């Protein structure tokens, strides 16, 4: 299966998140990441986190439609399902964000407004891991798969750095992305034009 390294490493990263959650307080990873702030990282993560959601999602859907319209449409449907899952959990649970608990202990980077509610799960992380999973799948090179994993992980880390999420929110985003990829692959195998696909 193409993208096997990316998805295996994503599961490994998820496992490390779960291990960390067993041994540290929920707010510790957010505080640790947030305390790394400096002007250069602030600028990078504020704008990188914005690219890591809808622009990246739109790019991956656009490329998938170009490579194979039917598979691209199914990929878009999978993203819609992801959106419904993420927003359903966000609005249904309405979990408080770190700012509610940590308050002034969080550094607020310039041009970054820290939200107060709908913390669980991290939609940016779910979107980035799904979108970059697509590029990992079509990359054909393990080095590029590793790069996709790093880029996706940086989106998840940015959510901690900017004080927007807890680690369990990020881990949940990765879980949702992996579920969406299983769903996509199940549908992909049933699309009759697959034999003509370059995927």
N, CA, C and O of each residue as an XYZ file, in Angstrom:
796
protein
N       0.839     -1.195      0.000
C       0.000      0.000      0.000
C       0.872      1.243      0.000
O       1.794      1.362      0.808
N       0.586      2.156     -0.895
C       1.307      3.421     -0.888
C       0.967      4.201      0.380
O      -0.154      4.127      0.883
N       1.941      4.947      0.888
C       1.716      5.728      2.096
C       1.828      4.908      3.370
O       1.506      5.395      4.454
N       2.283      3.662      3.247
C       2.333      2.772      4.417
C       3.218      3.355      5.518
O       2.879      3.281      6.699
N       4.355      3.933      5.125
C       5.247      4.521      6.128
C       4.558      5.669      6.860
O       4.625      5.763      8.085
N       3.897      6.540      6.101
C       3.212      7.694      6.704
C       2.173      7.240      7.717
O       2.112      7.768      8.827
N       1.357      6.266      7.340
C       0.277      5.845      8.217
C       0.798      5.048      9.410
O       0.272      5.167     10.517
N       1.828      4.238      9.186
C       2.430      3.526     10.303
C       3.067      4.472     11.295
O       2.928      4.303     12.507
N       3.774      5.478     10.774
C       4.413      6.463     11.644
C       3.371      7.322     12.358
O       3.585      7.729     13.499
N       2.254      7.598     11.702
C       1.172      8.355     12.350
C       0.609      7.581     13.538
O       0.313      8.159     14.583
N       0.463      6.265     13.367
C       0.002      5.430     14.478
C       1.031      5.435     15.604
O       0.671      5.481     16.780
N       2.305      5.388     15.242
C       3.358      5.460     16.247
C       3.321      6.782     17.005
O       3.477      6.806     18.226
N       3.115      7.876     16.286
C       3.017      9.192     16.914
C       1.811      9.254     17.851
O       1.891      9.810     18.946
N       0.710      8.685     17.413
C      -0.493      8.635     18.236
C      -0.230      7.843     19.517
O      -0.675      8.235     20.596
N       0.485      6.744     19.396
C       0.828      5.932     20.560
C       1.673      6.728     21.552
O       1.467      6.633     22.762
N       2.627      7.516     21.040
C       3.457      8.347     21.917
C       2.627      9.397     22.632
O       2.879      9.712     23.795
N       1.625      9.945     21.925
C       0.717     10.906     22.569
C      -0.020     10.251     23.730
O      -0.144     10.839     24.805
N      -0.509      9.032     23.513
C      -1.238      8.326     24.563
C      -0.337      8.022     25.761
O      -0.770      8.124     26.909
N       0.914      7.650     25.493
C       1.857      7.396     26.583
C       2.078      8.682     27.399
O       2.065      8.660     28.629
N       2.280      9.790     26.691
C       2.481     11.067     27.378
C       1.266     11.432     28.231
O       1.408     11.936     29.346
N       0.075     11.176     27.700
C      -1.146     11.515     28.431
C      -1.305     10.678     29.697
O      -1.982     11.093     30.638
N      -0.683      9.506     29.720
C      -0.757      8.657     30.907
C       0.107      9.177     32.052
O      -0.178      8.925     33.223
N       1.181      9.917     31.693
C       2.169     10.269     32.707
C       2.265     11.758     33.031
O       2.939     12.132     33.991
N       1.617     12.602     32.263
C       1.688     14.038     32.559
C       0.285     14.617     32.665
O      -0.672     14.059     32.128
N       0.175     15.730     33.356
C      -1.108     16.411     33.485
C      -1.541     16.936     32.121
O      -0.688     17.268     31.297
N      -2.857     17.021     31.859
C      -3.334     17.425     30.525
C      -2.797     18.770     30.051
O      -2.582     18.966     28.855
N      -2.577     19.700     30.984
C      -2.139     21.034     30.572
C      -0.629     21.131     30.345
O      -0.155     22.113     29.773
N       0.135     20.122     30.789
C       1.599     20.209     30.720
C       2.141     20.320     29.299
O       2.969     21.197     29.055
N       1.719     19.473     28.333
C       2.261     19.624     26.971
C       1.953     20.989     26.349
O       2.786     21.554     25.640
N       0.758     21.513     26.619
C       0.412     22.836     26.082
C       1.307     23.909     26.682
O       1.828     24.762     25.963
N       1.488     23.868     28.002
C       2.355     24.858     28.655
C       3.790     24.736     28.163
O       4.447     25.744     27.901
N       4.275     23.509     28.038
C       5.649     23.303     27.583
C       5.847     23.880     26.184
O       6.809     24.608     25.942
N       4.937     23.556     25.263
C       5.056     24.064     23.888
C       4.911     25.574     23.852
O       5.638     26.252     23.127
N       3.978     26.103     24.628
C       3.722     27.546     24.636
C       4.902     28.339     25.194
O       5.142     29.474     24.784
N       5.634     27.739     26.129
C       6.776     28.427     26.740
C       7.977     28.526     25.807
O       8.940     29.227     26.119
N       7.936     27.842     24.675
C       9.024     27.909     23.699
C       8.956     29.178     22.852
O       9.797     29.393     21.980
N       7.958     30.010     23.110
C       7.682     31.142     22.218
C       8.878     32.083     22.059
O       9.611     32.375     23.005
N       9.033     32.533     20.836
C       9.936     33.633     20.499
C       9.380     34.266     19.231
O       8.557     33.642     18.561
N       9.791     35.469     18.878
C       9.166     36.169     17.743
C       9.175     35.390     16.435
O       8.194     35.418     15.692
N      10.272     34.693     16.147
C      10.349     33.953     14.885
C       9.379     32.782     14.862
O       8.677     32.577     13.872
N       9.333     32.006     15.953
C       8.398     30.885     16.022
C       6.951     31.379     16.059
O       6.062     30.756     15.478
N       6.722     32.494     16.740
C       5.369     33.060     16.775
C       4.881     33.336     15.362
O       3.777     32.942     14.988
N       5.713     34.016     14.580
C       5.332     34.363     13.212
C       5.088     33.100     12.393
O       4.089     32.998     11.681
N       6.007     32.140     12.498
C       5.887     30.918     11.710
C       4.621     30.153     12.050
O       3.848     29.814     11.154
N       4.392     29.873     13.331
C       3.274     29.016     13.701
C       1.916     29.689     13.521
O       0.933     29.014     13.216
N       1.847     31.010     13.706
C       0.570     31.704     13.490
C       0.110     31.537     12.050
O      -1.071     31.295     11.799
N       1.032     31.663     11.106
C       0.638     31.569      9.697
C       0.651     30.129      9.189
O      -0.142     29.770      8.319
N       1.538     29.312      9.722
C       1.572     27.912      9.298
C       0.296     27.189      9.718
O      -0.236     26.378      8.960
N      -0.196     27.476     10.916
C      -1.400     26.799     11.391
C      -2.607     27.167     10.536
O      -3.529     26.366     10.382
N      -2.603     28.376      9.980
C      -3.704     28.782      9.097
C      -3.639     28.040      7.767
O      -4.665     27.627      7.228
N      -2.434     27.876      7.246
C      -2.276     27.120      6.009
C      -2.604     25.650      6.218
O      -3.064     24.969      5.301
N      -2.362     25.163      7.443
C      -2.508     23.751      7.726
C      -3.927     23.229      7.775
O      -4.136     22.028      7.942
N      -4.915     24.113      7.633
C      -6.285     23.597      7.624
C      -6.897     23.775      6.243
O      -6.596     22.985      5.348
N      -7.744     24.778      6.029
C      -8.517     24.861      4.786
C      -7.680     25.034      3.519
O      -8.002     24.396      2.517
N      -6.626     25.857      3.498
C      -5.827     25.924      2.260
C      -5.218     24.572      1.886
O      -5.217     24.194      0.714
N      -4.702     23.848      2.875
C      -4.109     22.541      2.615
C      -5.164     21.524      2.200
O      -4.929     20.707      1.309
N      -6.325     21.574      2.847
C      -7.429     20.678      2.475
C      -7.856     20.941      1.038
O      -8.017     20.008      0.252
N      -8.040     22.222      0.696
C      -8.463     22.580     -0.661
C      -7.424     22.137     -1.695
O      -7.776     21.669     -2.777
N      -6.140     22.290     -1.349
C      -5.069     21.882     -2.266
C      -5.108     20.376     -2.503
O      -4.996     19.925     -3.643
N      -5.269     19.591     -1.428
C      -5.271     18.133     -1.588
C      -6.485     17.662     -2.375
O      -6.372     16.755     -3.199
N      -7.647     18.269     -2.132
C      -8.847     17.890     -2.891
C      -8.685     18.276     -4.357
O      -9.052     17.515     -5.251
N      -8.129     19.474     -4.598
C      -7.924     19.926     -5.974
C      -6.997     19.002     -6.742
O      -7.282     18.647     -7.885
N      -5.890     18.610     -6.127
C      -4.944     17.713     -6.788
C      -5.576     16.340     -7.010
O      -5.373     15.721     -8.054
N      -6.345     15.864     -6.021
C      -6.976     14.548     -6.162
C      -8.004     14.547     -7.296
O      -8.115     13.562     -8.025
N      -8.752     15.635     -7.448
C      -9.715     15.739     -8.542
C      -9.006     15.767     -9.893
O      -9.486     15.193    -10.870
N      -7.865     16.438     -9.935
C      -7.098     16.509    -11.174
C      -6.559     15.135    -11.568
O      -6.581     14.770    -12.744
N      -6.073     14.370    -10.578
C      -5.470     13.076    -10.879
C      -6.517     12.027    -11.246
O      -6.278     11.186    -12.113
N      -7.664     12.074    -10.596
C      -8.729     11.109    -10.876
C     -10.036     11.691    -10.343
O     -10.270     11.653     -9.135
N     -10.898     12.230    -11.216
C     -12.105     12.918    -10.760
C     -13.003     12.092     -9.842
O     -13.519     12.615     -8.855
N     -13.195     10.823    -10.151
C     -14.096     10.021     -9.316
C     -13.496      9.761     -7.942
O     -14.184      9.874     -6.928
N     -12.222      9.414     -7.910
C     -11.575      9.236     -6.619
C     -11.473     10.568     -5.873
O     -11.598     10.611     -4.649
N     -11.249     11.644     -6.611
C     -11.197     12.968     -5.995
C     -12.521     13.348     -5.353
O     -12.549     13.944     -4.276
N     -13.615     13.003     -6.014
C     -14.928     13.285     -5.433
C     -15.139     12.474     -4.159
O     -15.679     12.988     -3.179
N     -14.716     11.214     -4.167
C     -14.835     10.391     -2.973
C     -13.946     10.942     -1.847
O     -14.322     10.916     -0.675
N     -12.762     11.439     -2.226
C     -11.865     12.062     -1.254
C     -12.545     13.286     -0.627
O     -12.457     13.496      0.583
N     -13.222     14.091     -1.455
C     -13.950     15.246     -0.940
C     -15.082     14.845     -0.011
O     -15.319     15.500      1.004
N     -15.787     13.766     -0.358
C     -16.863     13.262      0.513
C     -16.293     12.839      1.863
O     -16.895     13.089      2.907
N     -15.134     12.198      1.832
C     -14.492     11.777      3.086
C     -14.131     12.983      3.951
O     -14.269     12.942      5.173
N     -13.670     14.051      3.312
C     -13.385     15.269      4.063
C     -14.658     15.862      4.654
O     -14.635     16.388      5.767
N     -15.755     15.785      3.932
C     -17.030     16.271      4.457
C     -17.436     15.458      5.691
O     -17.911     16.018      6.679
N     -17.248     14.157      5.630
C     -17.540     13.299      6.782
C     -16.646     13.687      7.959
O     -17.097     13.743      9.103
N     -15.375     13.953      7.663
C     -14.460     14.392      8.719
C     -14.947     15.688      9.353
O     -14.939     15.826     10.577
N     -15.370     16.638      8.522
C     -15.876     17.907      9.025
C     -17.077     17.700      9.944
O     -17.172     18.324     11.001
N     -17.986     16.828      9.539
C     -19.173     16.567     10.352
C     -18.792     15.926     11.690
O     -19.364     16.265     12.726
N     -17.827     15.003     11.668
C     -17.378     14.376     12.915
C     -16.744     15.408     13.839
O     -17.085     15.497     15.018
N     -15.818     16.186     13.286
C     -15.093     17.174     14.098
C     -16.045     18.208     14.681
O     -16.026     18.470     15.884
N     -16.872     18.791     13.830
C     -17.776     19.841     14.316
C     -18.859     19.271     15.231
O     -19.289     19.929     16.179
N     -19.297     18.046     14.941
C     -20.280     17.420     15.822
C     -19.730     17.249     17.226
O     -20.421     17.525     18.205
N     -18.478     16.790     17.328
C     -17.852     16.636     18.637
C     -17.589     17.987     19.296
O     -17.808     18.148     20.496
N     -17.118     18.958     18.508
C     -16.838     20.280     19.059
C     -18.087     20.914     19.666
O     -18.073     21.364     20.812
N     -19.158     20.943     18.890
C     -20.372     21.599     19.366
C     -21.131     20.732     20.373
O     -21.777     21.251     21.283
N     -21.048     19.405     20.204
C     -21.753     18.520     21.123
C     -21.144     18.510     22.511
O     -21.860     18.538     23.512
N     -19.798     18.469     22.572
C     -19.109     18.425     23.866
C     -18.801     19.817     24.412
O     -18.835     20.038     25.623
N     -18.499     20.755     23.509
C     -18.187     22.138     23.876
C     -17.155     22.206     25.006
O     -17.343     22.904     26.003
N     -16.054     21.458     24.819
C     -15.010     21.404     25.840
C     -14.261     22.735     25.938
O     -14.027     23.389     24.921
N     -13.882     23.141     27.161
C     -13.123     24.396     27.319
C     -11.712     24.276     26.746
O     -11.092     23.214     26.798
N     -11.225     25.374     26.206
C      -9.855     25.429     25.700
C      -8.898     25.725     26.857
O      -9.334     26.093     27.948
N      -7.591     25.565     26.617
C      -6.616     25.787     27.696
C      -6.704     27.157     28.359
O      -6.409     27.279     29.548
N      -7.104     28.192     27.617
C      -7.172     29.538     28.186
C      -8.116     29.592     29.376
O      -7.922     30.398     30.287
N      -9.142     28.735     29.376
C     -10.107     28.727     30.470
C      -9.474     28.250     31.767
O      -9.852     28.700     32.849
N      -8.525     27.351     31.664
C      -7.864     26.808     32.855
C      -6.562     27.528     33.176
O      -6.242     27.758     34.343
N      -5.814     27.882     32.137
C      -4.467     28.403     32.347
C      -4.396     29.919     32.359
O      -3.471     30.491     32.937
N      -5.351     30.572     31.736
C      -5.431     32.029     31.783
C      -4.151     32.730     31.385
O      -3.613     32.501     30.302
N      -3.660     33.600     32.284
C      -2.476     34.406     31.998
C      -1.189     33.596     31.926
O      -0.148     34.126     31.536
N      -1.246     32.328     32.293
C      -0.049     31.488     32.170
C       0.293     31.221     30.709
O       1.422     30.847     30.392
N      -0.678     31.411     29.822
C      -0.450     31.209     28.391
C       0.037     32.492     27.742
O      -0.520     33.566     27.965
N       1.080     32.366     26.940
C       1.532     33.488     26.128
C       0.689     33.527     24.859
O       0.502     32.508     24.194
N       0.182     34.717     24.529
C      -0.626     34.865     23.318
C       0.214     35.524     22.236
O       0.565     36.700     22.334
N       0.529     34.758     21.212
C       1.350     35.282     20.116
C       0.605     36.385     19.375
O      -0.624     36.364     19.308
N       1.332     37.345     18.819
C       0.688     38.396     18.021
C      -0.118     37.790     16.866
O       0.304     36.816     16.242
N      -1.270     38.376     16.596
C      -2.175     37.935     15.524
C      -2.751     36.549     15.770
O      -3.192     35.875     14.839
N      -2.743     36.131     17.022
C      -3.324     34.840     17.395
C      -4.333     35.054     18.511
O      -3.964     35.358     19.646
N      -5.595     34.895     18.185
C      -6.644     35.023     19.186
C      -6.947     33.629     19.728
O      -7.373     32.749     18.980
N      -6.728     33.430     21.016
C      -6.952     32.119     21.618
C      -8.440     31.935     21.892
O      -9.050     32.712     22.625
N      -9.011     30.898     21.293
C     -10.430     30.613     21.487
C     -10.667     30.090     22.903
O      -9.735     29.655     23.579
N     -11.929     30.139     23.343
C     -12.257     29.750     24.715
C     -12.958     28.399     24.809
O     -12.861     27.730     25.838
N     -13.658     27.986     23.760
C     -14.469     26.775     23.825
C     -14.276     25.917     22.579
O     -13.528     26.274     21.669
N     -14.965     24.785     22.558
C     -14.923     23.819     21.451
C     -13.492     23.344     21.178
O     -12.991     23.410     20.056
N     -12.865     22.868     22.242
C     -11.472     22.436     22.167
C     -11.305     21.057     21.547
O     -10.363     20.826     20.788
N     -12.213     20.140     21.865
C     -12.056     18.735     21.459
C     -12.949     18.405     20.281
O     -14.156     18.640     20.339
N     -12.381     17.865     19.212
C     -10.970     17.579     18.917
C     -10.334     18.729     18.154
O     -10.982     19.747     17.908
N      -9.071     18.573     17.779
C      -8.397     19.585     16.963
C      -8.715     19.369     15.490
O      -8.257     18.401     14.882
N      -9.503     20.276     14.921
C      -9.861     20.184     13.509
C      -8.674     20.436     12.592
O      -8.557     19.826     11.530
N      -7.784     21.353     13.017
C      -6.588     21.612     12.208
C      -5.745     20.344     12.071
O      -5.257     20.022     10.987
N      -5.583     19.631     13.187
C      -4.772     18.411     13.161
C      -5.420     17.345     12.289
O      -4.746     16.700     11.486
N      -6.726     17.160     12.446
C      -7.435     16.165     11.638
C      -7.309     16.482     10.155
O      -7.024     15.599      9.346
N      -7.522     17.743      9.805
C      -7.437     18.149      8.400
C      -6.047     17.990      7.828
O      -5.884     17.513      6.705
N      -5.031     18.390      8.601
C      -3.659     18.319      8.111
C      -3.203     16.881      7.928
O      -2.577     16.558      6.919
N      -3.508     16.007      8.892
C      -3.074     14.619      8.776
C      -3.796     13.907      7.635
O      -3.227     13.015      7.005
N      -5.034     14.288      7.365
C      -5.750     13.691      6.239
C      -5.201     14.203      4.912
O      -4.904     13.416      4.013
N      -5.067     15.520      4.791
C      -4.597     16.112      3.532
C      -3.176     15.674      3.200
O      -2.890     15.304      2.061
N      -2.293     15.714      4.179
C      -0.912     15.325      3.915
C      -0.785     13.824      3.742
O       0.171     13.348      3.130
N      -1.742     13.068      4.278
C      -1.785     11.635      4.001
C      -2.005     11.375      2.523
O      -1.456     10.423      1.969
N      -2.812     12.220      1.877
C      -3.021     12.094      0.436
C      -1.703     12.286     -0.317
O      -1.360     11.499     -1.199
N      -0.966     13.348      0.045
C       0.303     13.595     -0.648
C       1.319     12.496     -0.346
O       2.140     12.153     -1.197
N       1.262     11.947      0.866
C       2.141     10.812      1.192
C       1.803      9.612      0.316
O       2.693      8.882     -0.120
N       0.512      9.411      0.062
C       0.077      8.249     -0.710
C       0.512      8.339     -2.170
O       0.803      7.315     -2.788
N       0.558      9.524     -2.716
C       0.925      9.662     -4.131
C       2.412      9.975     -4.324
O       2.868     10.125     -5.457
N       3.165     10.072     -3.233
C       4.554     10.533     -3.333
C       5.495      9.499     -3.936
O       6.431      9.857     -4.650
N       5.252      8.195     -3.651
C       6.081      7.091     -4.146
C       7.468      7.037     -3.512
O       8.235      6.123     -3.812
N       7.810      7.983     -2.650
C       9.132      7.994     -2.017
C       8.968      8.105     -0.502
O       8.196      8.928     -0.011
N       9.696      7.277      0.222
C       9.589      7.285      1.679
C      10.039      8.615      2.265
O       9.481      9.073      3.262
N      11.047      9.242      1.654
C      11.532     10.523      2.152
C      10.426     11.581      2.096
O      10.283     12.392      3.011
N       9.647     11.561      1.011
C       8.544     12.508      0.897
C       7.427     12.167      1.876
O       6.771     13.064      2.405
N       7.208     10.885      2.118
C       6.227     10.493      3.132
C       6.642     11.024      4.504
O       5.816     11.520      5.270
N       7.942     10.909      4.798
C       8.446     11.406      6.083
C       8.266     12.919      6.176
O       7.927     13.443      7.237
N       8.494     13.622      5.063
C       8.300     15.063      5.046
C       6.835     15.412      5.305
O       6.537     16.345      6.050
N       5.922     14.657      4.688
C       4.492     14.890      4.916
C       4.136     14.687      6.382
O       3.340     15.440      6.942
N       4.723     13.671      7.001
C       4.459     13.412      8.415
C       4.971     14.560      9.282
O       4.297     14.986     10.219
N       6.154     15.052      8.967
C       6.719     16.180      9.726
C       5.824     17.409      9.594
O       5.534     18.084     10.582
N       5.389     17.694      8.366
C       4.534     18.861      8.140
C       3.203     18.735      8.878
O       2.713     19.710      9.447
N       2.612     17.525      8.871
C       1.360     17.303      9.588
C       1.574     17.442     11.091
O       0.752     18.036     11.788
N       2.679     16.892     11.587
C       2.975     16.969     13.018
C       3.188     18.413     13.468
O       2.819     18.785     14.582
N       3.781     19.217     12.598
C       3.984     20.627     12.930
C       2.657     21.366     13.069
O       2.545     22.288     13.876
N       1.661     20.975     12.298
C       0.340     21.583     12.460
C      -0.211     21.225     13.840
O      -0.707     22.092     14.560
N      -0.122     19.929     14.208
C      -0.576     19.528     15.528
C       0.183     20.248     16.630
O      -0.416     20.706     17.603
N       1.510     20.350     16.479
C       2.313     21.045     17.483
C       1.942     22.522     17.562
O       1.940     23.111     18.643
N       1.630     23.116     16.414
C       1.269     24.547     16.407
C       0.046     24.823     17.271
O      -0.082     25.903     17.849
N      -0.857     23.838     17.358
C      -2.070     24.034     18.159
C      -1.750     24.072     19.656
O      -2.434     24.741     20.431
N      -0.695     23.341     20.052
C      -0.224     23.410     21.435
C       0.575     24.696     21.654
O       0.370     25.407     22.638
N       1.472     24.980     20.736
C       2.332     26.163     20.842
C       1.509     27.443     20.980
O       1.843     28.323     21.773
N       0.443     27.535     20.210
C      -0.392     28.734     20.214
C      -1.417     28.743     21.344
O      -2.193     29.690     21.467
N      -1.425     27.699     22.168
C      -2.329     27.650     23.311
C      -3.765     27.358     22.965
O      -4.664     27.623     23.763
N      -3.997     26.811     21.777
C      -5.368     26.583     21.317
C      -5.932     25.232     21.755
O      -7.150     25.066     21.829
N      -5.049     24.254     22.050
C      -5.527     22.901     22.315
C      -4.686     22.199     23.370
O      -3.560     22.597     23.671
N      -5.270     21.144     23.922
C      -4.552     20.183     24.758
C      -4.025     19.055     23.858
O      -4.427     18.916     22.703
N      -3.116     18.258     24.427
C      -2.557     17.150     23.661
C      -3.632     16.125     23.294
O      -3.583     15.543     22.210
N      -4.598     15.899     24.182
C      -5.639     14.920     23.841
C      -6.518     15.397     22.688
O      -7.086     14.576     21.968
N      -6.639     16.716     22.503
C      -7.364     17.248     21.345
C      -6.620     16.913     20.050
O      -7.217     16.511     19.051
N      -5.300     17.092     20.101
C      -4.461     16.805     18.939
C      -4.482     15.310     18.623
O      -4.602     14.909     17.465
N      -4.363     14.486     19.684
C      -4.399     13.029     19.486
C      -5.720     12.601     18.868
O      -5.749     11.729     18.000
N      -6.809     13.207     19.310
C      -8.124     12.881     18.744
C      -8.190     13.274     17.272
O      -8.805     12.573     16.469
N      -7.558     14.394     16.914
C      -7.513     14.808     15.514
C      -6.790     13.789     14.646
O      -7.213     13.508     13.524
N      -5.689     13.231     15.171
C      -4.964     12.194     14.425
C      -5.827     10.946     14.283
O      -5.860     10.330     13.217
N      -6.525     10.570     15.353
C      -7.421      9.397     15.308
C      -8.485      9.561     14.229
O      -8.756      8.634     13.465
N      -9.079     10.735     14.173
C     -10.127     10.991     13.181
C      -9.542     10.906     11.778
O     -10.165     10.339     10.880
N      -8.350     11.465     11.583
C      -7.706     11.420     10.269
C      -7.448      9.974      9.846
O      -7.669      9.621      8.688
N      -6.987      9.143     10.764
C      -6.726      7.739     10.438
C      -8.021      7.009     10.098
O      -8.053      6.176      9.192
N      -9.081      7.326     10.823
C     -10.383      6.727     10.512
C     -10.844      7.133      9.115
O     -11.330      6.300      8.349
N     -10.688      8.415      8.786
C     -11.107      8.907      7.469
C     -10.290      8.227      6.370
O     -10.818      7.942      5.295
N      -9.011      7.965      6.631
C      -8.213      7.291      5.620
C      -8.623      5.841      5.438
O      -8.590      5.330      4.318
N      -9.007      5.171      6.507
C      -9.534      3.810      6.370
C     -10.821      3.829      5.553
O     -11.046      2.958      4.712
N     -11.661      4.828      5.808
C     -12.907      4.973      5.055
C     -12.617      5.237      3.583
O     -13.237      4.641      2.702
N     -11.667      6.135      3.324
C     -11.315      6.450      1.939
C     -10.788      5.219      1.215
O     -11.192      4.940      0.086
N      -9.890      4.485      1.854
C      -9.294      3.322      1.206
C     -10.338      2.238      0.948
O     -10.263      1.536     -0.060
N     -11.319      2.095      1.857
C     -12.383      1.116      1.643
C     -13.207      1.480      0.417
O     -13.549      0.610     -0.383
N     -13.531      2.766      0.264
C     -14.294      3.205     -0.901
C     -13.467      3.186     -2.169
O     -13.976      2.888     -3.250
N     -12.188      3.504     -2.034
C     -11.291      3.552     -3.189
C     -11.226      2.197     -3.901
O     -11.186      2.130     -5.129
N     -11.218      1.128     -3.114
C     -11.104     -0.200     -3.710
C     -12.356     -0.608     -4.481
O     -12.325     -1.551     -5.272
N     -13.457      0.104     -4.248
C     -14.721     -0.245     -4.913
C     -15.052      0.652     -6.106
O     -16.098      0.500     -6.736
N     -14.150      1.584     -6.407
C     -14.418      2.483     -7.535
C     -13.905      1.832     -8.816
O     -12.736      1.463     -8.927
N     -14.799      1.706     -9.758
C     -14.492      0.905    -10.958
C     -13.350      1.463    -11.789
O     -12.698      0.712    -12.515
N     -13.094      2.763    -11.702
C     -12.039      3.366    -12.516
C     -10.676      3.243    -11.857
O      -9.700      3.795    -12.364
N     -10.587      2.537    -10.746
C      -9.325      2.442    -10.036
C      -8.206      1.896    -10.931
O      -7.058      2.330    -10.830
N      -8.546      0.945    -11.806
C      -7.508      0.348    -12.660
C      -6.890      1.354    -13.620
O      -5.788      1.143    -14.127
N      -7.620      2.472    -13.875
C      -7.084      3.506    -14.764
C      -6.423      4.634    -13.988
O      -5.957      5.614    -14.570
N      -6.385      4.485    -12.651
C      -5.877      5.563    -11.811
C      -4.376      5.503    -11.694
O      -3.773      4.432    -11.765
N      -3.771      6.682    -11.512
C      -2.340      6.749    -11.252
C      -2.062      6.737     -9.755
O      -0.906      6.834     -9.342
N      -3.101      6.619     -8.937
C      -2.899      6.630     -7.497
C      -2.309      5.307     -7.071
O      -2.056      5.097     -5.885
